[in-house]
């Protein structure tokens, strides 16, 4: 054991400085709080690989991709404070991708996404919820498209939260929510009013972020079918966006169909285009399913500005596994005026909770 540190004349030990005392106290409180808190952590480790062919301008080339990452959901409850952290770091390596620098057959350097999706503290007091930190702010009702989006989309296609604060007041059957946030150096705000009725849900939005946006959405049940829709009016410049869809069961299969005038998937700041999308989820024995998706859009032409060209994508994915491991396998295709892309994807995900 080390002897206590003494002063210059060998007298009593020097007292720790005030800054050290503050750090010791903070660590002690954190340790005590962690011991008393209800903590849960869920970790997913996905490994994905795909091989395929891409054809563009009369040139066909093979391609392969490898992706790995991590998904972490961590929550801790310090009554009345609830902490949430969600991480989605990922690394993608592409070999032989036609879109890689250098053309077909070139090697693209691995890309890394840090993946901080959300990290915020939430306090619940009676009818009021208040939170601060990095948090997503989904406003859409549509299920297959996103007509209007405030939070950002990362390079890996996942949506990330924005730094800010929000408060929700529940006055049955109403919910009032206000939020302030920062995106790209600009300060924004959103106000939403939602009414939860017996067989329907209605919501109105007002958003200010480098201009004003007003939205309204509704969803409800008619017989065994869920109908939903939303409409947005954006200013600076003036433009409109909307989506209408339906979802229901055909025997044991869940189907969804949607028509929208919305930006392409993952490009919230792009111009809206007409879209049609459908999805079918068919249960498969032994905790599995088959997911079928098809979508088409009339996009702005790159080769003939001012005109529109048809673009589309489709996929069939077989999903199977158990609570600890999940396997996804299936083909996918997409096409536009520049060419076509076909791929076979295999993804393995392991789950750990503690």
PyMOL commands that set and color helices and strands:
alter all, ss='L'
color gray80, all
select helices_A, chain A and resi 18-36
alter helices_A, ss='H'
color red, helices_A
select strands_A, chain A and resi 38-56+59-69+71-78+81-87+90-95+107-113+116-125+128-135+152-153+159-160+162-171+174-183+186-196+200-208+212-222+225-234+239-250+253-262+273-284+288-300+308-321+325-336+339-353
alter strands_A, ss='S'
color yellow, strands_A
deselect
rebuild
show_as cartoon
